[in-house]
Amino acid sequence: MNQLKPLIELTRLDKPIGYMLLFWPCAWGLTLAYDFNTGLKVYFFYLTLFFLGSVLMRSAGCIVNDIADKNFDKKVFRTKNRPIASGKTSINSAYFYTAILCFVAFLILLHFNNFTIFFALGSMPLAFLYPFMKRFTYWPQLFLGITFNYGILIGWASINSEISLISLIMYSGAIFWTLAYDTIYGFQDIKDDEIIGLKSTSIKFKKNPYYFLVLCYSIFSISLIFIGIIMNFNLFYPLEPGDKKWEEKINKNKNTIYIPLQMFPEATIDYASNDIKHIDYYKNLFLFIKKNSKKFNILIKEHPNIMGFRPSGFYKKIKFDKRINVIPTYENSNLILEKIDCVLVWTGTVGFEALIRGIPIISFCNPYYASGKRFLKINQKTNFFKINKHINKYKKIKISKKEVFRTIEYLARQLFKGNYKYHGEWSEKNLKDIRDIKIMSKSLINGIKFLVK
């Protein structure tokens, strides 16, 4: 216990703001690069690694800083009682602690790709040179910004194995964020720093710091705006567009068409459509609504993983469009299928879930699972009467087990061809592919057996 307290003081573990300022840039870089459609498991795993790495490297950095500044710390009121300056911890012990912390941090780093490992190792000289900057320049805070925000680039690289313009813009902007907050922090030591001859932006701009701070925070804010524009973010985080009373708004005298919104349709429609114009998802979506909303109940539901990634104004448009009945994102699609008469899809799997339940589906494309008489290929010229006739005919006919298994057989054949793959790289000569398709087919058949019991 006698050694534990000086160690905590030495590594500043009792002052978490330091390692959080190191962790946040890592989290920003990771979040910007991560594809949330793949699930959250890897995201939170990496986030945990970055947090642990931030705590360890910040602790090591504090020790190196105290070793370098031991003679200065003795002369500054705020730092004179630090463990090394006060003699509570020896220099040899401090070097030993630093080596251990860096070694454990390196073990954590090994969980990432090779590019990230080597790129992260490049930050080590920056971390250990920072304590000496205040001796030679009035801009040690700028060097701190370059060092502390390196995590943005590491976080980005952990996903993409490269550095891009987006990550560099974020990194550059965040440097000014650090430059501003550490200038504010440095004001508490101005008197002592001037006496002992140390330099800082706090001293350089002490007579009029406000313009400098406003400039720094403005540059940081502008960098965030640029990133939002480049990545096509919405101006405001979208509120849930769905209506909790959506069921009450269904007109029982009309057939109901359910439109589950696609996950980034521009990336999925093109490989399942013979007509490239259908890649213009939003244009076709709203054109269909315009032509058919008076004759059908139109239900729309956003995909949970895409919420917030649509073009600017999309959610406002559907929320206040009286032609559309918007279902809350959290509603279960399988439950919705019990309350509708037809599904309009481009390629989404909800169409398959509807098809094996006997619900007719319509589509502008050729989904890889689409087969049988319950599927109707349409275009913008397909009139109301043809669509309505198709719905009325097949919603009344209960699907047979034979029809279900034909549907699943067709799906399996399409999967085997590789039709659901972007490059069709499946091969019947590849034993691994054969094994995979057998596992997939068995799983699908078991699922269908469960559904038709």
C-alpha positions in Angstrom: 0.0 0.0 0.0 2.9 2.4 0.7 4.1 1.9 -2.9 0.6 2.0 -4.4 -0.3 5.6 -3.5 2.9 7.1 -5.1 2.3 4.9 -8.2 -1.2 6.2 -8.6 0.1 9.8 -8.1 2.9 9.1 -10.6 0.5 7.7 -13.3 -2.3 10.2 -12.5 -4.8 7.3 -12.3 -6.7 9.4 -9.8 -7.2 12.1 -12.5 -9.1 10.3 -15.3 -9.5 13.4 -17.5 -6.0 12.9 -18.8 -6.5 9.4 -20.2 -10.0 10.3 -21.4 -8.5 13.1 -23.5 -6.2 10.4 -25.1 -9.1 7.9 -25.5 -11.7 10.2 -27.1 -9.6 10.7 -30.3 -9.2 6.9 -30.6 -12.9 6.5 -30.3 -13.6 9.2 -32.9 -11.3 7.6 -35.4 -12.8 4.2 -34.8 -16.4 5.4 -35.0 -15.9 7.4 -38.2 -14.3 4.3 -39.9 -16.5 1.5 -38.5 -19.3 -0.1 -40.6 -22.1 -0.5 -38.0 -23.9 -2.8 -40.4 -21.5 -5.5 -39.4 -22.7 -5.5 -35.8 -21.3 -4.0 -32.6 -19.1 -6.8 -31.2 -15.9 -5.7 -32.9 -16.6 -2.1 -32.3 -16.9 -2.4 -28.6 -14.0 -4.8 -28.4 -11.8 -2.3 -30.2 -13.2 0.5 -28.1 -12.2 -1.4 -25.0 -8.7 -2.0 -26.3 -8.3 1.7 -27.1 -9.5 2.6 -23.6 -7.0 0.3 -21.9 -4.2 1.4 -24.3 -5.0 5.1 -23.5 -4.8 4.5 -19.7 -1.5 2.6 -20.1 0.2 5.1 -22.5 -1.0 8.2 -20.7 0.3 6.7 -17.4 3.7 6.0 -19.1 3.7 9.5 -20.6 3.1 11.0 -17.2 6.1 9.1 -15.7 8.3 10.2 -18.6 7.1 13.8 -18.2 7.9 13.7 -14.5 11.4 12.2 -15.1 12.2 15.0 -17.6 10.7 17.7 -15.5 11.9 16.6 -12.0 14.1 19.7 -11.5 11.4 22.1 -12.8 8.6 20.4 -10.8 10.5 21.1 -7.5 10.2 24.9 -8.3 6.5 24.9 -9.2 4.0 25.1 -6.4 1.4 22.8 -8.2 4.0 20.1 -9.0 6.5 20.1 -6.2 4.9 17.2 -4.4 4.9 14.8 -7.3 6.5 11.5 -6.4 9.7 11.9 -8.4 10.2 15.6 -7.6 9.6 14.9 -3.9 11.8 11.8 -3.8 9.0 9.4 -3.0 9.8 7.4 -6.1 13.2 6.7 -7.5 14.2 7.3 -11.1 15.0 3.6 -11.6 11.6 2.6 -10.3 10.0 5.2 -12.7 11.9 3.7 -15.6 10.8 0.2 -14.6 7.1 1.2 -14.4 7.4 2.9 -17.8 8.8 -0.2 -19.4 6.0 -2.4 -17.9 3.2 0.0 -19.0 4.6 0.2 -22.5 5.0 -3.6 -22.8 1.4 -4.2 -21.7 0.2 -1.5 -24.1 2.2 -3.3 -26.9 0.4 -6.6 -26.1 -2.9 -4.8 -26.5 -1.7 -3.3 -29.8 -1.0 -6.7 -31.2 -4.8 -7.3 -31.5 -5.0 -4.9 -34.4 -3.9 -5.3 -38.1 -0.2 -5.0 -39.1 -0.7 -1.5 -40.5 -2.1 -0.2 -37.3 0.6 -1.8 -35.2 3.5 -0.2 -37.1 1.6 3.1 -37.5 0.9 3.2 -33.7 4.6 2.5 -32.9 5.4 5.7 -34.8 3.7 7.7 -32.1 6.2 6.6 -29.4 8.8 9.2 -30.2 6.1 11.9 -30.1 5.0 10.8 -26.7 8.4 10.8 -25.2 9.6 14.1 -26.9 6.7 16.2 -25.7 8.0 16.9 -22.2 11.1 18.6 -23.7 9.2 20.9 -26.0 8.4 23.6 -23.4 12.2 24.2 -23.0 12.6 25.2 -26.7 9.3 26.6 -28.1 6.2 28.6 -27.1 4.2 25.9 -28.8 4.4 22.8 -26.7 0.6 22.6 -26.7 0.7 22.2 -30.5 3.1 19.3 -30.1 0.8 17.8 -27.5 -2.1 18.1 -30.0 -0.1 16.3 -32.6 0.7 13.5 -30.0 -2.7 13.2 -28.2 -4.8 13.1 -31.3 -2.7 10.5 -33.1 -5.3 8.1 -31.8 -7.7 9.4 -34.5 -5.5 8.0 -37.2 -4.9 4.8 -35.3 -8.6 4.3 -34.7 -9.3 4.8 -38.4 -6.4 2.5 -39.5 -7.7 -0.2 -37.2 -10.7 -0.6 -39.5 -9.4 0.5 -42.9 -5.7 -0.4 -42.7 -4.9 3.0 -44.3 -5.0 6.7 -43.7 -7.6 8.7 -45.6 -8.5 12.4 -46.2 -11.3 12.2 -43.7 -9.1 10.9 -40.9 -6.5 13.6 -41.7 -9.1 16.4 -41.6 -10.4 15.1 -38.2 -6.8 14.8 -36.9 -5.9 18.3 -38.1 -9.0 19.8 -36.5 -8.5 18.0 -33.2 -5.0 19.3 -32.9 -6.5 22.8 -32.5 -9.0 21.4 -30.0 -6.1 20.2 -27.8 -4.1 23.4 -28.5 -7.1 25.4 -27.0 -7.8 23.3 -23.9 -4.2 22.9 -22.9 -3.6 26.6 -23.3 -6.4 27.2 -20.8 -4.9 24.5 -18.6 -1.5 26.2 -18.7 -2.7 29.5 -17.3 -2.5 28.1 -13.8 1.3 27.7 -14.1 2.2 31.0 -15.9 3.9 32.7 -13.0 6.1 29.7 -12.1 6.9 28.9 -15.7 8.0 32.4 -16.4 10.3 32.4 -13.4 12.0 29.1 -14.3 12.2 29.9 -18.0 9.6 27.4 -19.5 7.5 28.3 -22.5 3.9 27.7 -23.5 1.1 29.2 -25.6 -0.5 30.3 -22.3 2.5 32.7 -21.8 2.6 33.7 -25.5 -1.0 34.7 -25.6 -1.4 35.7 -21.9 -2.3 39.3 -22.7 -5.2 38.5 -25.0 -6.0 34.7 -25.1 -9.6 35.0 -26.2 -9.0 35.5 -29.9 -6.5 32.7 -30.0 -8.9 30.3 -28.2 -11.8 31.3 -30.5 -9.7 30.7 -33.5 -8.6 27.2 -32.3 -12.1 26.1 -31.5 -13.4 27.6 -34.7 -10.9 25.5 -36.8 -11.9 22.4 -34.9 -15.6 23.1 -35.5 -15.0 23.8 -39.2 -13.2 20.5 -39.5 -16.2 18.6 -38.0 -18.5 20.4 -40.5 -16.2 19.4 -43.4 -16.3 15.8 -42.3 -20.1 15.8 -42.0 -20.3 17.1 -45.6 -17.8 14.6 -47.0 -19.5 11.7 -45.2 -23.0 13.0 -46.2 -24.2 13.2 -42.6 -27.6 14.8 -41.8 -27.6 18.4 -40.4 -29.3 17.2 -37.2 -29.4 13.7 -35.7 -32.8 12.4 -36.9 -35.5 11.8 -34.4 -37.6 8.6 -34.6 -39.8 9.2 -37.7 -42.3 6.4 -36.9 -45.8 6.8 -35.5 -46.7 4.7 -32.5 -50.4 4.7 -33.7 -49.5 3.4 -37.2 -51.9 0.4 -36.9 -54.9 2.7 -36.2 -54.2 4.6 -39.4 -54.5 1.6 -41.7 -57.6 1.9 -43.9 -59.3 -1.6 -43.9 -60.9 -0.9 -47.3 -57.5 -0.8 -49.0 -54.8 -3.3 -49.5 -51.7 -2.5 -47.5 -48.2 -2.5 -49.1 -45.3 -2.7 -46.7 -41.9 -1.1 -47.8 -39.0 -2.1 -45.6 -36.3 0.5 -46.4 -33.1 -1.0 -47.7 -29.7 -1.0 -46.1 -27.6 1.3 -48.3 -29.6 0.2 -51.4 -27.1 1.6 -53.9 -24.7 -1.1 -52.7 -27.2 -4.0 -53.0 -29.6 -3.2 -55.8 -27.1 -3.1 -58.7 -26.2 -6.8 -58.5 -29.8 -7.9 -58.5 -31.3 -5.7 -61.1 -31.0 -5.8 -64.9 -31.9 -2.2 -65.2 -29.4 0.3 -63.8 -32.0 3.1 -63.3 -33.3 1.2 -60.3 -30.1 2.0 -58.5 -31.7 5.5 -58.0 -33.5 4.2 -54.9 -35.0 7.3 -53.5 -36.4 8.6 -56.8 -38.1 5.3 -57.5 -39.3 5.0 -53.9 -41.1 8.4 -53.9 -42.4 8.0 -57.5 -44.1 4.7 -56.5 -45.6 6.4 -53.4 -46.8 9.3 -55.5 -48.6 7.0 -57.9 -50.1 4.5 -55.5 -50.7 6.1 -52.1 -54.3 7.0 -52.8 -55.2 3.5 -53.8 -53.1 1.5 -51.2 -52.1 1.9 -47.6 -48.3 2.6 -47.8 -46.3 1.5 -44.8 -42.6 2.3 -44.5 -40.1 1.3 -41.8 -36.5 2.3 -41.5 -33.8 -0.4 -41.0 -32.4 0.0 -37.5 -28.8 -0.1 -38.6 -29.3 2.7 -41.1 -31.0 5.2 -38.9 -29.3 8.5 -39.4 -27.4 7.7 -42.6 -29.9 8.7 -45.2 -29.5 11.9 -47.3 -30.2 15.1 -45.5 -34.0 15.8 -45.1 -35.1 12.2 -45.8 -36.6 11.6 -42.4 -38.3 14.9 -42.3 -39.8 14.2 -45.7 -41.3 10.8 -44.8 -42.3 11.9 -41.3 -44.5 14.7 -42.6 -45.7 13.1 -45.8 -49.4 12.3 -45.1 -49.4 9.7 -47.9 -47.1 7.5 -45.9 -47.7 5.6 -42.7 -44.3 5.4 -41.0 -43.7 2.5 -38.6 -41.4 3.0 -35.7 -37.9 1.6 -36.3 -38.0 -0.7 -33.3 -41.1 -2.6 -34.5 -40.4 -6.3 -35.4 -40.8 -6.9 -39.2 -42.1 -10.4 -38.6 -45.0 -9.0 -36.6 -45.6 -6.3 -39.2 -46.0 -9.1 -41.9 -49.0 -10.3 -40.1 -50.8 -7.0 -40.7 -50.1 -6.4 -44.3 -51.2 -7.7 -47.7 -48.0 -7.2 -49.9 -44.4 -6.3 -49.6 -42.5 -4.1 -52.0 -38.8 -4.8 -52.0 -35.7 -4.2 -54.0 -33.5 -7.0 -52.7 -34.1 -7.1 -48.9 -34.6 -10.3 -47.0 -38.0 -9.2 -45.7 -39.3 -10.1 -49.1 -38.1 -13.7 -48.6 -39.7 -13.8 -45.1 -42.9 -12.6 -46.7 -42.8 -15.1 -49.6 -42.4 -18.2 -47.4 -45.5 -17.0 -45.4 -47.5 -16.8 -48.6 -47.6 -13.0 -48.7 -47.3 -11.7 -52.3 -44.3 -9.5 -53.1 -43.6 -7.0 -55.8 -40.2 -5.6 -56.9 -38.5 -3.4 -59.4 -35.6 -5.8 -59.4 -34.8 -9.5 -59.5 -34.2 -10.5 -55.8 -32.1 -13.7 -55.6 -34.9 -15.4 -53.7 -37.8 -14.3 -56.0 -39.6 -17.2 -57.6 -43.1 -18.6 -58.1 -46.4 -16.9 -58.9 -46.5 -14.9 -55.7 -43.6 -12.7 -57.0 -44.5 -9.9 -59.4 -41.9 -7.9 -61.3 -43.1 -4.4 -61.8 -41.9 -1.0 -63.1 -43.2 2.5 -62.8 -45.6 1.9 -65.6 -47.3 -1.0 -63.9 -50.8 0.1 -63.2 -52.8 -0.1 -60.0 -55.2 -2.8 -61.3 -52.4 -5.2 -62.1 -50.8 -4.8 -58.7 -54.1 -5.0 -56.9 -55.2 -8.0 -58.8 -52.0 -9.8 -57.9 -52.4 -9.0 -54.2 -56.1 -10.0 -54.0 -55.4 -13.3 -55.8 -52.5 -14.6 -53.7 -53.3 -13.1 -50.3 -56.3 -15.4 -50.2 -54.5 -18.6 -51.2 -52.7 -20.2 -48.3 -49.2 -21.3 -49.2 -48.5 -25.0 -49.3 -45.5 -26.9 -47.9 -44.6 -27.9 -51.5 -44.6 -24.2 -52.6 -42.5 -23.3 -49.5 -39.9 -25.9 -50.3 -39.8 -24.9 -53.9 -39.1 -21.4 -52.8 -36.3 -22.5 -50.5 -34.9 -24.8 -53.2 -34.8 -21.8 -55.6 -33.0 -19.7 -53.0 -30.4 -22.4 -52.4 -29.7 -22.7 -56.1 -29.3 -19.0 -56.4 -26.9 -18.9 -53.4 -24.9 -21.8 -54.9 -24.5 -19.8 -58.2 -23.2 -16.9 -56.2 -26.0 -14.6 -57.3 -26.1 -12.9 -53.9 -22.4 -12.3 -54.0 -21.0 -9.1 -55.6 -18.4 -11.0 -57.7 -20.1 -14.5 -57.9 -16.9 -16.1 -56.6 -18.6 -19.3 -55.4 -17.5 -22.4 -57.2 -18.8 -26.0 -57.3 -15.2 -27.1 -57.5 -14.3 -25.5 -54.2 -14.8 -28.0 -51.4 -15.2 -25.2 -48.8 -17.9 -23.5 -50.9 -19.7 -26.9 -51.2 -19.5 -27.3 -47.4 -20.8 -23.8 -46.8 -23.8 -24.1 -49.1 -24.8 -27.4 -47.5 -24.7 -25.8 -44.0 -26.7 -22.8 -45.3 -29.2 -25.0 -47.1 -29.7 -27.2 -44.0 -30.2 -24.2 -41.8 -32.8 -22.7 -44.2 -34.7 -26.0 -44.5 -34.8 -26.4 -40.7 -36.1 -22.9 -40.5 -38.8 -23.5 -43.1 -39.9 -26.8 -41.3 -40.3 -24.8 -38.1 -42.4 -22.2 -39.9 -44.8 -24.7 -41.6 -45.4 -27.0 -38.7 
